[in-house]
Amino acid sequence: MEEGELKPTENVEDFVERRIDDLINWCRKYSLWPMFFGLSCCFIEQMVTYTSRYDISRFGAEVLRGTPREADLLVTSGTIFKKMAPVIVRLYEQMPEPKWVMSMGSCSNCGGMYDVYSVVQGIDQILPVDVYIPGCPPRPEAFQQGLILLQEKIKEERPLRSILRFPGGTQGSRKEILVEGVSKSREPRGPGYYGTPPRGTAVTPPLFRENRSELMWTPPARRIELNERDRGLTGALEEKFGSSVRPTPHTSDMLTLQVDQASLKQVLHFLKTESAPRFHRLDDLTAIDESTRRNPEKYADYTLVYHLLSYDSASRVRLKVPLSGKDPVASSITDIWPSANWYEREVFDLFGIRFQGHPRLRRLILPPAWEGHPLRKSYPGRATEMPPYTRADAESLQPLDASEYLTPRNEEEYLINIGPHHVSTHGLMRFILRVEGEEILEMDMDIGYHHRGVEKIGERQSWYQFMPYTDRVDYLSGVANNMSYVNSVETLAGIEVPDRAKFVRVMLSEFFRISNHLMWLGELAHDTGAMTPIFYTVSDRERIMDIVELITGARLHPAWFRLGGLAADLPEGWKEAVDDFLRVFPGRIKTYESLLTHNVIFERRTREVGVLSRDNAVDWGITGPVLRGSGVEWDVRKKMPYSGYEAFDFDVPYFSEGDCYARYLVRMEEMRQSVRIIEQAANQMPPGRYVTDDYRYAIPRKDETLKNIETLIHHFINVTRGPRIPEGEAYLTTESARGEQGYYVVSDGLGTAYRMRIRTPDFAHIQAMPLMAVGEPIANFIAVIGSVDYVMPDTDR
Amino acid sequence: MTGAFTPWEPGVFALSAYAFLVVAVTGVLLFLCSRIGEKRSSLEKGRAYECGVIPTGSAWFRYPVPFYLTAIFFLIFDVEAAFIFSWAVAFDELGLLGYLRITLFIVVLLFSLFYVWRKGALDWKKAN
């Protein structure tokens, strides 16, 4: 039947009504107003859809609105965090009707790969959803298709009746919220599996009762010989502190000392101010719950772990402090390192260990009303083991009021929240400011809106299953995350990596560094008032995504590294694609510099703004470009090389001003240096294997499995049950695009990690933001945010 | 007066037609907006939007506005600039006397500018 034709059963009024409906629907579906709202990785792909290659303006939905009042389309692009859910519901409620909801990505659809305590298993439990877009993350094309589907849906609506307040009309989202057990099932295998434990439960904490890793033999963990310097340090400590400091006999990565709780503070003070070499940086502070160890007699109830770094000697030391009791109390070291503040709050939050002498110990990551401490082995890891999160929860578990953080001193001062939903916070981050006029007098921060419980997941997924989770820790750095993870595990197990794999790893990591810096550059320029650069930087970033896709088959999250090498060899045609990029890109950097470097507005917005002094940068554990912008010449790639970086010729740029402009200059120069590294890696790409032949740990090459039964068995074991990593621990960091990202992997000699600690650069950077922002007007604070370049999953994990 | 750039001659009819169109289009748009939306009200919708959390305190308070003074000064000095422009246009007719008068005027302006400057009214931040 033709569109405009009168149906035989239809009378004239119905016909007219239908045509008016068509007109209204036509207007609505080609002028959708999406809210500028992103949750995690998916939003990166959503944002790319708005730029030139994908150009969503063709569909009439290109103008992102900053507040819910002006928007009629909510795209929940990313993971729905329990701490964030009340905010999402509020934003939805504040949108005018009629309004529509698109759920973008697996996390938003059903929790995706994050079946973990802090994640809602699907947005449809708290909001009505019109269109689901599958993918992790969905490609830009998938987002476009989702939009087309929504337009199709709008086309079927009957708005005229609603407009005239007659019954029987439909417009906007009208689907009901789904209810667990009635209209939806959180069970990923389907409702028929209710009541049976998920696959893998029997081999993971807290029981491990059917773990077959016991039957597999592996050689012991790698052992290193301590050098002269470490032996001297041990001697000095033993002389000064006697038996309260005991070096552990074997270590895989660095000098490790067992320290009694009573003398810990003196030891740390000694290491920071007197020892040779001095350890200026508190690299990381975390804890381990030792309650499900296979040899419990060797361990206390909990262990606190301190990693310190010395700039002078480019070395680290690890201090382990045994604690006993169910809710132990340790002493705070915030008077030695101010940066210990958040680390101790995090340990309190996730382990329930209290710190005496801490200025204000309270939860850091989980919502204030949360019960329990998730990184305890007794705590359920999966969201599906907990009651479903409902709309009622979202209404009652609100974020704390700003007055719980700060108090105005007089009636001209006031409190204002920037975030968790704000265009300029670059993710789910809440700053609470005490302001007078425009000037920031004091600030506090509320993180944890992006907490995906990755460290808990690391304890239940096998060593290979965990690889895709690492990609998503810093969603703009792709395989550079894999690098940090495999680096630590390979060090622990003593796995040798072939040269070709090392070179490919370096090349791809540097590609992701450039890709990250391009995104940062566009955003910083955008934050300081320049709209143009982001459209160019994103289209350049797409060139990199093309190369990454050619080589790995994925865009944002390739998960392409393996223990001992890579998932596959370089494909045909990779060299031409890389050469093309190298030919074009240096000219593009020049373009960007001519747009910004001597741009008066840009200089005024960034020079002498947000100054971070060298001393503060060292004291607060700052790393990466922010550290180098404060005048410290420190780059892990140079000072403690990994993955063959010592074979490459590149410079480490650093500037002493410590302001936003210095951080800008550092990153611009880093892009040039990355181009140099990629050039060298591509031109000198060694022939040979892409994965080690030590098949105890590696996933064997497919062609070899077909010729050799031993190899076939290893392939079968390593992709199913997964390899067993020997008992031990290792902590190494890599220079990711935004700083030093480190994995502290602890193995109890099983197929999963016993503790998977991720040290991230942004956690330290965000903690230090008041040093850069207090005293500045709010507008400068936005420039500071842009220049620090954090991403939230990297902060909250 | 026929303009040099366009053959169009303004008249009362065109003006009133234009005025009618402006009112009509605005009226239709406002009417449609008020009818087509559903206007459901709820507690959350009535609340001020503050990045997705519940705001603290009221929006009605003495808000220090450093740019307010700057804006006022701009207005004042801007109006005075109008006098200077009109004097410049009539420079030939007003002669030396006019020149002296406007000089006095500018000197007074300059004094007031220095006064404002010295008082610290042009500083964005308060001296803490």
HADDOCK unambig.tbl for C-alpha pairs under 7 A between the chains (distance, minus, plus):
assign (segid A and resid 87 and name CA) (segid B and resid 52 and name CA) 5.07 0.50 0.50
assign (segid A and resid 87 and name CA) (segid B and resid 53 and name CA) 6.26 0.50 0.50
assign (segid A and resid 90 and name CA) (segid B and resid 44 and name CA) 6.26 0.50 0.50
assign (segid A and resid 90 and name CA) (segid B and resid 52 and name CA) 6.30 0.50 0.50
assign (segid A and resid 91 and name CA) (segid B and resid 52 and name CA) 5.89 0.50 0.50
assign (segid A and resid 93 and name CA) (segid B and resid 44 and name CA) 6.01 0.50 0.50
assign (segid A and resid 93 and name CA) (segid B and resid 45 and name CA) 5.84 0.50 0.50
assign (segid A and resid 94 and name CA) (segid B and resid 44 and name CA) 6.10 0.50 0.50
assign (segid A and resid 94 and name CA) (segid B and resid 45 and name CA) 4.38 0.50 0.50
assign (segid A and resid 97 and name CA) (segid B and resid 37 and name CA) 5.79 0.50 0.50
assign (segid A and resid 97 and name CA) (segid B and resid 38 and name CA) 5.48 0.50 0.50
assign (segid A and resid 97 and name CA) (segid B and resid 39 and name CA) 6.57 0.50 0.50
assign (segid A and resid 98 and name CA) (segid B and resid 37 and name CA) 6.42 0.50 0.50
assign (segid A and resid 98 and name CA) (segid B and resid 38 and name CA) 6.62 0.50 0.50
assign (segid A and resid 163 and name CA) (segid B and resid 35 and name CA) 6.21 0.50 0.50
assign (segid A and resid 163 and name CA) (segid B and resid 36 and name CA) 5.20 0.50 0.50
assign (segid A and resid 399 and name CA) (segid B and resid 53 and name CA) 6.99 0.50 0.50
assign (segid A and resid 401 and name CA) (segid B and resid 54 and name CA) 6.96 0.50 0.50
assign (segid A and resid 401 and name CA) (segid B and resid 56 and name CA) 6.66 0.50 0.50
assign (segid A and resid 402 and name CA) (segid B and resid 56 and name CA) 6.15 0.50 0.50
assign (segid A and resid 403 and name CA) (segid B and resid 56 and name CA) 6.75 0.50 0.50
assign (segid A and resid 412 and name CA) (segid B and resid 62 and name CA) 5.78 0.50 0.50
assign (segid A and resid 412 and name CA) (segid B and resid 63 and name CA) 5.95 0.50 0.50
assign (segid A and resid 412 and name CA) (segid B and resid 64 and name CA) 6.44 0.50 0.50
assign (segid A and resid 415 and name CA) (segid B and resid 56 and name CA) 6.61 0.50 0.50
assign (segid A and resid 417 and name CA) (segid B and resid 50 and name CA) 6.62 0.50 0.50
assign (segid A and resid 417 and name CA) (segid B and resid 51 and name CA) 6.71 0.50 0.50
assign (segid A and resid 418 and name CA) (segid B and resid 51 and name CA) 6.21 0.50 0.50
assign (segid A and resid 419 and name CA) (segid B and resid 51 and name CA) 5.00 0.50 0.50
assign (segid A and resid 420 and name CA) (segid B and resid 51 and name CA) 6.00 0.50 0.50
assign (segid A and resid 420 and name CA) (segid B and resid 52 and name CA) 6.62 0.50 0.50
assign (segid A and resid 421 and name CA) (segid B and resid 51 and name CA) 4.70 0.50 0.50
assign (segid A and resid 421 and name CA) (segid B and resid 52 and name CA) 5.77 0.50 0.50
assign (segid A and resid 422 and name CA) (segid B and resid 51 and name CA) 5.70 0.50 0.50
assign (segid A and resid 436 and name CA) (segid B and resid 64 and name CA) 6.67 0.50 0.50
assign (segid A and resid 437 and name CA) (segid B and resid 63 and name CA) 6.38 0.50 0.50
assign (segid A and resid 437 and name CA) (segid B and resid 64 and name CA) 4.65 0.50 0.50
assign (segid A and resid 437 and name CA) (segid B and resid 65 and name CA) 5.61 0.50 0.50
assign (segid A and resid 437 and name CA) (segid B and resid 66 and name CA) 6.80 0.50 0.50
